[in-house]
Amino acid sequence: MASWGGYNINETWAKVTFLMIQTVYEQFSAAAKESPELTFLCYPPSDDRGYLSSGAEFSYGNSLDLIDALATSYIEAGFVAGHRVALLLGNLPDHFWHLLALNSIGASVVPLNPAYMDHELEYAIKFANCALVVTTADRVGDLNRVCLSMSPHVSVFGLNSKEDTIPRPTCDAEVIPSAKGDREALIIYTSGTTGRPKGCIISNTSCLAAGESYGEAGGLINFEPGKDRLYIPLPAFHMNVSVYTLNTTTRLRNCIVLQDRFRASTWWSDIYHTKATCLHYMGIIPPLLIKSEKSQYENCHKVKFGQGAGVDPVVREEFESRFGFPLIEAWGMTETSRAIQNCRIPRDPAGRAFGFPRAPLEVLVVDENDNPVPFSTPGELLVRCAGENPRHGFFSGYLKQPEETEKVWRLGWFHTGDVVIQRDDGMLSFVDRKKNIIRRSGENIAAAEVEEALIEDSKIKSVAVLAAKDEFHDEEIHACIVLMPNSDASELTAKSIFDFGRSRLITYKLPGWISFVDKIPVTGTQKIRKEAIFSKDFNLKQDVNSFDMRSFKRKKVFKNE
């Protein structure tokens, strides 16, 4: 038996997998040929998902047969290397069949968010020069309405429709690199708070680098090839599923347990019945599970670890104590492919620590002028790959936006936009996104710090902190709160929450405004959409569910008051 990255695996498998593979499809095909009987995809039963209601499993071998047959159909339709095909298939297994089939012929996919409005669909399809859109039968009408208004028209192919022949491509293929690793595998649109989303070009090399980074993290991330089943309730149009998870899983011949979205009511049942051994989370998920009713399955699982980002340290401690496995905080971006995880044994307990950088990633923490800052000083995180090519394994650039690409790569480092602190031993801790830093009277306040303090209040179900313009302090802290069902949206409740925060935050970090809202919008990946909490004409001072706490911040607090 050969040893590779800490794993004992067949010598032939090690050679084929790690030395010869250049594409996403080649990695999957090698896994399927080596272990055709192993499960590739698993879907838990679900009454309201809209498909596979009884649940289903698909083996590597059967999946490869479907994928290769689909690739033949694409070739017969005239598709070649360099074509792009948009996929609007949700989390259906067909998403993976089409992605891998197209990758096998050198074409790339553009995953679309099913929640896109017509103008967003038109932009994503047209901007990427897609030659075809593949969607579910119930969305064919929507996509035809969009695509027939475009010039030239883009064909739409619906699953299980009467027309079972893939249409010919409606545009020419793009010019592609000769090296298969450099060829485009996906274009993933990142959701921005302003302007159009950017299309990140993800190469085969970038996909494989993601799988290598996660698969070989080690420590608490103790994957066992051919044995692990990773539960993930995130959308397939996102990097986490279609790049990070897919390529880690196929690298190790493991199984993806896929749910279409997060449901607190079925979370533990899903995990128990699918025999999941690890899982992915977003920061909003653990507190919701803690505040949910006890499940008969919550302590009957086989989960070894969860990996994600954005969980409050206090919530993490309570979660791990109740549910019995570690939540491993990680950092990564669509553009970087590789991730950094706080997975060393023993795990560092520091607040929002997300790990030590591992080769080949190098990091630098800088000020607003790109000058390195001292250890333990907040600054922007810069990353690159060690060696002659600092961009190796990263995204290939922003589609049709070379200036934006060079802007984030200035001085040979990728500028992440994340504010972090690095200790003198190398450990990195997350502070906040640069755009989530509130500037109040010259003080920089991380929205995440205020959110972490307030979420501990039992009256609060969820919270998001924004910057509100202020005539005296430039910006003031604005806490938007969804209350638990037994709490009322009153000024008395707002003052109670303010007083709760006083014991956890220095005065200038306390919320100057508290607004009670019905919900806090999130993306398909459960990231909070702060820009969508209020309408554009929202007036904070006139809103009946918003309460001014600024006078309480100015009052002197005595020990005996």
C-alpha positions as CSV (number, residue, x, y, z in Angstrom):
1,M,0.0,0.0,0.0
2,A,1.2,3.5,-0.8
3,S,1.0,6.5,1.6
4,W,-0.1,9.9,0.1
5,G,-0.9,12.9,2.2
6,G,-1.4,10.7,5.3
7,Y,-3.7,8.2,3.5
8,N,-2.9,4.6,2.9
9,I,-4.3,3.8,-0.6
10,N,-3.8,1.6,-3.5
11,E,-0.5,2.4,-5.4
12,T,-2.2,2.6,-8.8
13,W,-4.9,4.9,-7.4
14,A,-2.3,7.2,-5.9
15,K,-0.4,7.5,-9.1
16,V,-3.4,8.1,-11.3
17,T,-5.2,10.4,-9.0
18,F,-2.4,12.7,-7.9
19,L,0.0,12.7,-10.8
20,M,-1.9,12.4,-14.0
21,I,-5.3,14.0,-13.5
22,Q,-5.7,17.4,-15.1
23,T,-9.5,18.0,-15.1
24,V,-12.6,17.7,-12.9
25,Y,-14.0,14.9,-15.1
26,E,-10.7,12.9,-15.1
27,Q,-10.7,12.9,-11.3
28,F,-14.3,11.7,-11.1
29,S,-13.8,9.1,-13.8
30,A,-10.7,7.7,-12.0
31,A,-12.7,7.4,-8.8
32,A,-15.6,5.7,-10.6
33,K,-13.4,3.2,-12.3
34,E,-11.5,2.5,-9.1
35,S,-14.6,2.2,-6.9
36,P,-17.7,1.9,-9.0
37,E,-19.8,0.5,-6.1
38,L,-19.2,3.4,-3.7
39,T,-22.0,6.1,-3.3
40,F,-21.3,9.4,-5.0
41,L,-24.5,11.3,-4.3
42,C,-27.1,10.8,-1.5
43,Y,-30.4,12.6,-1.1
44,P,-32.3,12.3,2.2
45,P,-36.1,11.8,2.1
46,S,-38.0,15.1,1.8
47,D,-41.7,15.9,1.5
48,D,-41.3,19.5,0.3
49,R,-38.1,19.4,-1.9
50,G,-40.0,18.7,-5.1
51,Y,-38.0,15.8,-6.3
52,L,-36.7,12.4,-5.0
53,S,-39.2,12.6,-2.1
54,S,-38.3,9.1,-0.9
55,G,-34.5,9.9,-1.0
56,A,-32.0,8.3,-3.4
57,E,-28.4,7.2,-3.8
58,F,-26.3,7.2,-6.9
59,S,-23.1,5.2,-7.2
60,Y,-19.9,6.3,-8.9
61,G,-20.2,3.6,-11.5
62,N,-23.8,4.3,-12.5
63,S,-23.1,8.1,-12.4
64,L,-20.2,7.7,-14.8
65,D,-22.4,5.8,-17.3
66,L,-25.0,8.6,-17.2
67,I,-22.3,11.3,-17.6
68,D,-20.5,9.6,-20.5
69,A,-23.8,9.1,-22.3
70,L,-24.7,12.7,-21.8
71,A,-21.3,13.8,-23.1
72,T,-21.9,11.9,-26.3
73,S,-25.2,13.7,-26.7
74,Y,-23.4,17.1,-26.3
75,I,-20.8,16.1,-28.9
76,E,-23.5,14.9,-31.3
77,A,-25.3,18.3,-30.9
78,G,-22.1,20.1,-31.9
79,F,-20.7,21.2,-28.6
80,V,-16.9,21.4,-28.4
81,A,-14.2,22.6,-26.0
82,G,-14.7,26.3,-25.2
83,H,-18.5,26.3,-25.2
84,R,-20.3,27.5,-22.2
85,V,-23.6,26.1,-20.9
86,A,-25.8,27.7,-18.2
87,L,-27.3,25.4,-15.7
88,L,-30.4,26.2,-13.7
89,L,-31.0,22.9,-12.1
90,G,-31.1,23.6,-8.4
91,N,-29.5,20.7,-6.4
92,L,-30.8,18.0,-8.7
93,P,-28.3,15.2,-9.5
94,D,-28.6,16.3,-13.1
95,H,-26.6,19.4,-12.1
96,F,-23.6,17.2,-11.6
97,W,-24.2,15.0,-14.6
98,H,-24.2,18.0,-16.9
99,L,-21.3,19.7,-15.2
100,L,-19.1,16.6,-15.5
101,A,-20.3,15.7,-19.0
102,L,-19.4,19.1,-20.3
103,N,-16.1,19.1,-18.4
104,S,-15.2,15.9,-20.2
105,I,-15.4,17.5,-23.6
106,G,-13.6,20.7,-22.5
107,A,-16.8,22.9,-22.2
108,S,-17.6,24.9,-19.1
109,V,-20.8,25.5,-17.0
110,V,-22.3,28.7,-15.6
111,P,-24.5,27.7,-12.6
112,L,-27.4,30.0,-12.2
113,N,-29.2,31.0,-9.0
114,P,-32.9,29.7,-9.3
115,A,-34.0,32.9,-7.4
116,Y,-32.7,35.2,-10.1
117,M,-35.2,37.6,-11.6
118,D,-35.6,37.8,-15.4
119,H,-33.1,40.7,-15.8
120,E,-30.6,38.9,-13.7
121,L,-30.9,35.7,-15.7
122,E,-30.5,37.7,-18.9
123,Y,-27.4,39.4,-17.7
124,A,-25.8,36.1,-16.4
125,I,-26.5,34.2,-19.6
126,K,-25.6,37.0,-22.0
127,F,-22.5,38.2,-20.3
128,A,-21.0,34.7,-20.3
129,N,-21.9,34.1,-24.0
130,C,-23.7,30.9,-23.1
131,A,-24.5,28.6,-26.0
132,L,-27.4,26.8,-24.2
133,V,-29.4,26.9,-21.0
134,V,-30.3,23.6,-19.3
135,T,-33.1,23.8,-16.8
136,T,-36.0,21.8,-15.2
137,A,-39.2,21.4,-17.0
138,D,-41.1,23.8,-14.8
139,R,-38.6,26.6,-15.6
140,V,-38.5,26.2,-19.4
141,G,-41.2,28.9,-19.9
142,D,-39.3,31.4,-17.7
143,L,-36.1,30.8,-19.5
144,N,-37.6,30.9,-22.9
145,R,-39.2,34.3,-22.1
146,V,-35.7,35.5,-21.1
147,C,-33.7,33.9,-23.9
148,L,-36.0,34.6,-26.8
149,S,-35.7,38.4,-26.0
150,M,-31.9,38.2,-26.4
151,S,-30.0,38.7,-29.6
152,P,-29.0,36.2,-30.7
153,H,-31.5,33.9,-29.1
154,V,-30.2,31.3,-26.7
155,S,-31.7,27.8,-26.8
156,V,-33.3,26.3,-23.7
157,F,-33.2,22.6,-23.0
158,G,-35.6,21.3,-20.4
159,L,-35.1,18.0,-18.5
160,N,-37.8,15.4,-19.2
161,S,-39.3,17.6,-21.9
162,K,-40.9,16.2,-25.0
163,E,-37.9,17.3,-27.0
164,D,-35.1,15.0,-25.7
165,T,-32.4,16.0,-28.1
166,I,-30.0,18.6,-27.0
167,P,-30.2,21.7,-29.3
168,R,-27.2,22.9,-31.2
169,P,-25.1,25.6,-29.6
170,T,-26.3,29.1,-30.5
171,C,-22.9,30.7,-30.5
172,D,-19.3,29.9,-31.3
173,A,-16.9,28.4,-28.7
174,E,-14.4,30.6,-26.8
175,V,-10.7,30.3,-27.5
176,I,-9.2,28.0,-24.9
177,P,-5.7,27.2,-23.6
178,S,-4.0,24.1,-24.9
179,A,-3.3,22.8,-21.4
180,K,-6.4,21.1,-20.0
181,G,-5.6,22.2,-16.4
182,D,-5.8,25.9,-17.5
183,R,-9.1,25.4,-19.3
184,E,-12.2,27.0,-17.8
185,A,-14.4,24.6,-15.8
186,L,-17.0,27.0,-14.4
187,I,-17.9,30.6,-14.2
188,I,-19.4,31.4,-10.8
189,Y,-21.1,34.7,-10.2
190,T,-20.3,36.3,-6.9
191,S,-23.0,38.2,-5.2
192,G,-22.0,41.8,-4.6
193,T,-23.7,44.5,-2.6
194,T,-23.3,47.1,-5.3
195,G,-23.3,46.8,-9.1
196,R,-23.5,43.7,-11.3
197,P,-22.1,40.4,-9.9
198,K,-18.6,39.5,-11.1
199,G,-18.1,36.3,-13.0
200,C,-15.2,34.3,-11.5
201,I,-13.5,32.1,-14.0
202,I,-12.6,28.8,-12.3
203,S,-10.1,26.5,-14.1
204,N,-9.7,22.8,-13.8
205,T,-6.4,23.4,-11.9
206,S,-8.3,25.7,-9.4
207,C,-10.9,23.0,-8.9
208,L,-8.3,20.3,-8.2
209,A,-6.4,22.7,-5.9
210,A,-9.6,23.2,-3.8
211,G,-10.0,19.4,-3.4
212,E,-6.4,18.9,-2.5
213,S,-6.5,21.8,0.1
214,Y,-9.5,20.4,1.9
215,G,-8.8,16.8,1.5
216,E,-5.3,17.1,3.0
217,A,-6.1,19.5,5.8
218,G,-5.6,16.8,8.4
219,G,-6.0,17.2,12.2
220,L,-9.7,17.4,13.1
221,I,-10.6,17.2,9.4
222,N,-9.9,13.5,9.4
223,F,-11.3,12.3,6.1
224,E,-11.2,8.6,5.4
225,P,-11.1,7.8,1.7
226,G,-14.1,5.8,0.5
227,K,-15.8,6.0,3.9
228,D,-17.0,9.6,4.6
229,R,-20.4,11.0,3.8
230,L,-20.5,14.9,3.8
231,Y,-23.9,16.5,4.5
232,I,-24.3,19.9,2.9
233,P,-27.5,22.0,2.8
234,L,-26.2,24.6,0.4
235,P,-27.1,25.4,-3.2
236,A,-25.2,23.8,-6.1
237,F,-24.7,27.1,-7.9
238,H,-22.3,28.1,-5.1
239,M,-18.5,27.5,-5.0
240,N,-18.9,25.5,-1.8
241,V,-20.8,22.7,-3.5
242,S,-19.7,22.6,-7.1
243,V,-16.0,23.2,-6.6
244,Y,-14.9,22.8,-3.0
245,T,-17.1,19.9,-1.9
246,L,-17.3,18.1,-5.3
247,N,-13.6,18.0,-5.9
248,T,-12.7,17.0,-2.4
249,T,-15.3,14.2,-2.5
250,T,-14.2,12.8,-5.8
251,R,-10.6,13.0,-4.9
252,L,-11.2,10.8,-1.9
253,R,-14.1,8.6,-3.4
254,N,-16.4,9.8,-0.7
255,C,-20.1,10.7,-0.8
256,I,-22.0,14.0,-1.0
257,V,-25.2,14.1,1.0
258,L,-27.1,16.9,-0.5
259,Q,-30.2,18.7,0.7
260,D,-31.7,21.6,-1.2
261,R,-31.7,24.1,1.7
262,F,-31.3,24.3,5.5
263,R,-34.3,23.1,7.5
264,A,-33.9,23.1,11.3
265,S,-36.9,20.7,11.6
266,T,-35.3,17.9,9.6
267,W,-31.5,18.6,10.1
268,W,-30.8,15.9,12.6
269,S,-33.2,13.4,10.9
270,D,-31.4,13.9,7.6
271,I,-28.0,13.4,9.2
272,Y,-29.0,10.3,11.1
273,H,-30.8,8.5,8.2
274,T,-28.1,9.3,5.6
275,K,-25.3,8.2,8.0
276,A,-23.5,11.5,7.5
277,T,-20.0,11.6,9.1
278,C,-19.2,15.3,8.5
279,L,-21.1,18.4,7.5
280,H,-20.9,22.0,6.3
281,Y,-22.6,25.0,7.9
282,M,-22.9,28.7,7.6
283,G,-22.7,31.0,10.6
284,I,-26.5,31.4,10.8
285,I,-27.2,27.7,11.1
286,P,-25.7,26.7,14.6
287,P,-27.6,29.4,16.6
288,L,-30.9,28.3,14.9
289,L,-30.2,24.7,15.8
290,I,-29.4,25.6,19.4
291,K,-32.7,27.5,19.7
292,S,-34.7,24.7,18.0
293,E,-36.6,22.1,19.9
294,K,-34.7,19.0,20.9
295,S,-34.6,16.2,18.3
296,Q,-34.6,12.5,19.0
297,Y,-31.7,12.2,16.5
298,E,-29.4,15.0,17.7
299,N,-27.2,12.7,19.7
300,C,-27.5,9.5,17.6
301,H,-25.4,10.7,14.7
302,K,-21.9,9.7,13.5
303,V,-20.6,13.2,12.7
304,K,-16.9,13.7,13.3
305,F,-16.7,17.4,12.5
306,G,-18.5,20.3,10.9
307,Q,-16.7,22.9,8.8
308,G,-18.0,26.4,8.0
309,A,-17.5,30.1,8.9
310,G,-19.0,32.9,10.9
311,V,-20.2,31.1,14.0
312,D,-20.1,33.1,17.2
313,P,-17.6,31.6,19.7
314,V,-20.2,31.4,22.5
315,V,-22.6,29.7,20.2
316,R,-19.9,27.3,19.1
317,E,-19.1,26.3,22.7
318,E,-22.8,25.6,23.4
319,F,-23.3,23.8,20.1
320,E,-20.3,21.5,20.7
321,S,-21.3,20.7,24.2
322,R,-24.9,19.8,23.2
323,F,-24.3,18.0,20.0
324,G,-21.0,16.4,20.6
325,F,-18.7,17.3,17.6
326,P,-16.4,20.2,16.8
327,L,-17.3,23.1,14.5
328,I,-14.1,24.0,12.6
329,E,-14.0,27.6,11.5
330,A,-12.5,28.1,8.0
331,W,-11.7,30.9,5.6
332,G,-11.9,30.8,1.9
333,M,-13.3,32.7,-1.2
334,T,-14.5,31.8,-4.6
335,E,-11.4,33.5,-6.0
336,T,-8.9,31.6,-3.8
337,S,-10.3,28.0,-4.1
338,R,-8.0,26.8,-1.3
339,A,-9.1,27.4,2.3
340,I,-7.5,27.9,5.7
341,Q,-9.0,25.9,8.6
342,N,-8.6,25.9,12.4
343,C,-8.2,22.1,12.5
344,R,-4.9,21.5,14.2
345,I,-5.0,19.2,17.3
346,P,-5.4,20.6,19.9
347,R,-7.6,23.2,18.2
348,D,-6.9,26.8,19.1
349,P,-9.8,28.1,21.2
350,A,-9.3,31.7,20.3
351,G,-12.5,33.6,19.5
352,R,-12.8,33.8,15.8
353,A,-9.6,32.0,14.9
354,F,-9.7,30.3,11.5
355,G,-6.3,28.6,11.4
356,F,-2.7,28.7,10.3
357,P,-1.9,29.2,6.6
358,R,-0.7,25.9,5.0
359,A,1.6,25.5,2.0
360,P,1.3,26.5,-0.7
361,L,-0.7,29.5,0.6
362,E,1.2,32.5,1.9
363,V,-0.4,35.4,3.8
364,L,0.3,39.0,4.6
365,V,-1.7,41.4,6.8
366,V,-1.5,45.1,5.7
367,D,-2.9,48.5,6.4
368,E,-4.9,50.6,3.9
369,N,-1.7,51.6,2.1
370,D,-0.6,47.9,1.7
371,N,2.1,48.2,4.3
372,P,2.5,45.2,6.6
373,V,1.0,45.7,10.1
374,P,2.5,44.4,13.4
375,F,1.3,41.1,14.8
376,S,-2.0,41.3,16.7
377,T,-3.0,44.4,14.7
378,P,-6.1,44.4,12.5
379,G,-5.5,44.7,8.8
380,E,-6.6,43.4,5.4
381,L,-5.7,39.8,4.6
382,L,-3.6,39.2,1.4
383,V,-2.9,35.8,0.1
384,R,-0.9,34.2,-2.7
385,C,0.6,30.9,-3.8
386,A,4.2,30.3,-3.0
387,G,6.6,29.9,-5.9
388,E,7.1,31.5,-9.3
389,N,3.4,31.9,-10.0
390,P,1.5,33.6,-7.1
391,R,-1.8,33.0,-8.9
392,H,-1.5,29.2,-9.3
393,G,-4.6,27.5,-8.1
394,F,-6.6,30.8,-7.8
395,F,-9.4,31.9,-10.1
396,S,-8.3,32.8,-13.6
397,G,-9.8,36.3,-13.4
398,Y,-13.1,38.2,-13.5
399,L,-14.9,37.5,-16.8
400,K,-14.4,40.5,-19.2
401,Q,-13.1,42.6,-16.3
402,P,-9.3,42.6,-16.6
403,E,-8.9,45.9,-14.7
404,E,-10.9,44.5,-11.7
405,T,-8.7,41.4,-11.8
406,E,-5.5,43.3,-11.7
407,K,-6.9,45.6,-9.0
408,V,-7.3,42.7,-6.5
409,W,-3.9,41.3,-7.5
410,R,-1.9,44.4,-7.0
411,L,1.7,44.0,-5.8
412,G,1.5,40.3,-6.5
413,W,-0.9,39.5,-3.7
414,F,-4.7,38.8,-3.8
415,H,-6.5,41.4,-1.7
416,T,-9.4,39.6,0.0
417,G,-11.2,42.6,1.6
418,D,-11.3,40.7,4.9
419,V,-10.0,42.3,8.1
420,V,-8.1,39.9,10.2
421,I,-5.5,39.7,13.1
422,Q,-2.5,37.5,12.9
423,R,-0.7,36.4,16.1
424,D,3.1,36.1,16.3
425,D,2.7,32.3,16.1
426,G,0.9,32.7,12.8
427,M,-2.7,32.0,13.9
428,L,-5.3,34.1,12.0
429,S,-8.5,35.4,13.5
430,F,-11.4,37.0,11.5
431,V,-12.5,40.5,12.4
432,D,-14.9,41.4,9.6
433,R,-15.3,42.3,6.0
434,K,-13.8,45.8,5.3
435,K,-17.3,46.9,4.2
436,N,-18.8,45.7,7.5
437,I,-16.5,47.9,9.6
438,I,-18.5,50.8,11.2
439,R,-16.5,54.0,11.5
440,R,-17.8,55.9,14.6
441,S,-16.0,59.0,15.8
442,G,-12.7,57.7,14.5
443,E,-13.2,54.2,16.1
444,N,-13.4,51.1,13.8
445,I,-16.1,48.8,15.1
446,A,-16.6,45.3,13.6
447,A,-20.3,44.6,13.0
448,A,-19.6,40.9,13.8
449,E,-18.4,41.8,17.3
450,V,-21.6,43.5,18.1
451,E,-23.7,40.7,16.6
452,E,-21.8,38.1,18.6
453,A,-22.5,40.0,21.8
454,L,-26.2,40.6,21.2
455,I,-27.1,37.1,19.9
456,E,-26.6,35.7,23.4
457,D,-29.7,37.5,24.6
458,S,-32.5,34.9,24.8
459,K,-35.0,37.3,23.3
460,I,-33.1,37.5,20.0
461,K,-33.6,34.9,17.3
462,S,-31.2,36.6,14.8
463,V,-29.4,39.9,14.4
464,A,-27.6,41.9,11.8
465,V,-25.6,45.1,12.5
466,L,-25.4,47.9,10.0
467,A,-23.9,51.4,9.9
468,A,-26.4,54.2,10.2
469,K,-25.4,57.8,9.2
470,D,-25.1,60.0,12.2
471,E,-24.8,63.8,12.4
472,F,-22.4,63.7,15.4
473,H,-20.4,60.5,14.9
474,D,-20.3,60.1,11.1
475,E,-21.7,56.6,11.6
476,E,-23.7,54.9,14.3
477,I,-24.3,51.3,15.1
478,H,-27.7,50.0,14.0
479,A,-28.9,46.6,15.2
480,C,-31.6,44.9,13.2
481,I,-33.2,42.2,15.3
482,V,-35.6,39.3,14.7
483,L,-37.2,38.5,18.1
484,M,-38.1,35.2,19.5
485,P,-41.9,34.5,19.4
486,N,-42.5,35.3,23.0
487,S,-41.0,38.8,22.9
488,D,-42.8,42.0,21.8
489,A,-41.3,44.7,19.5
490,S,-41.5,47.5,22.0
491,E,-39.2,50.3,23.3
492,L,-39.0,48.4,26.6
493,T,-37.7,45.3,24.8
494,A,-35.2,47.5,22.9
495,K,-33.9,49.0,26.2
496,S,-33.6,45.5,27.7
497,I,-31.5,44.4,24.8
498,F,-29.4,47.5,25.0
499,D,-28.8,46.9,28.7
500,F,-27.9,43.3,28.0
501,G,-25.3,44.5,25.5
502,R,-23.9,46.9,28.1
503,S,-22.4,44.0,30.1
504,R,-20.6,42.7,27.0
505,L,-19.6,45.7,25.0
506,I,-17.7,48.9,25.7
507,T,-20.1,51.9,25.5
508,Y,-19.2,53.2,22.0
509,K,-19.8,49.7,20.6
510,L,-23.4,49.6,21.9
511,P,-26.2,50.0,19.3
512,G,-27.3,53.6,18.8
513,W,-30.4,52.3,17.0
514,I,-32.4,49.1,17.4
515,S,-34.9,48.0,14.8
516,F,-37.2,45.1,15.1
517,V,-37.7,43.3,11.7
518,D,-39.8,40.3,10.6
519,K,-36.9,38.6,9.0
520,I,-33.3,39.1,8.0
521,P,-32.8,38.1,4.3
522,V,-30.1,35.6,3.4
523,T,-28.6,34.3,0.2
524,G,-29.0,30.7,-1.0
525,T,-25.8,30.0,1.0
526,Q,-27.3,31.5,4.2
527,K,-25.2,34.6,4.1
528,I,-27.0,37.7,5.4
529,R,-28.0,40.2,2.8
530,K,-27.7,43.3,4.8
531,E,-28.4,45.6,1.9
532,A,-31.9,43.9,1.5
533,I,-33.1,44.3,5.1
534,F,-34.8,47.6,4.4
535,S,-36.2,49.2,1.2
536,K,-34.3,52.1,-0.4
537,D,-36.8,54.7,1.0
538,F,-36.6,53.4,4.6
539,N,-36.5,56.2,7.1
540,L,-34.9,55.1,10.4
541,K,-36.1,58.0,12.4
542,Q,-39.7,57.6,11.3
543,D,-40.0,53.8,11.5
544,V,-42.3,52.8,14.3
545,N,-40.3,49.6,15.0
546,S,-37.0,51.4,15.3
547,F,-35.9,52.9,18.7
548,D,-33.2,55.5,19.3
549,M,-30.8,54.3,22.0
550,R,-28.2,57.1,21.5
551,S,-29.2,59.0,24.6
552,F,-28.5,55.9,26.7
553,K,-25.0,55.7,25.3
554,R,-24.3,59.2,26.4
555,K,-25.4,58.6,30.0
556,K,-22.8,57.9,32.5
557,V,-23.2,54.5,34.1
558,F,-22.6,54.2,37.8
559,K,-21.8,51.0,39.6
560,N,-24.9,51.1,41.7
561,E,-27.4,52.2,39.1
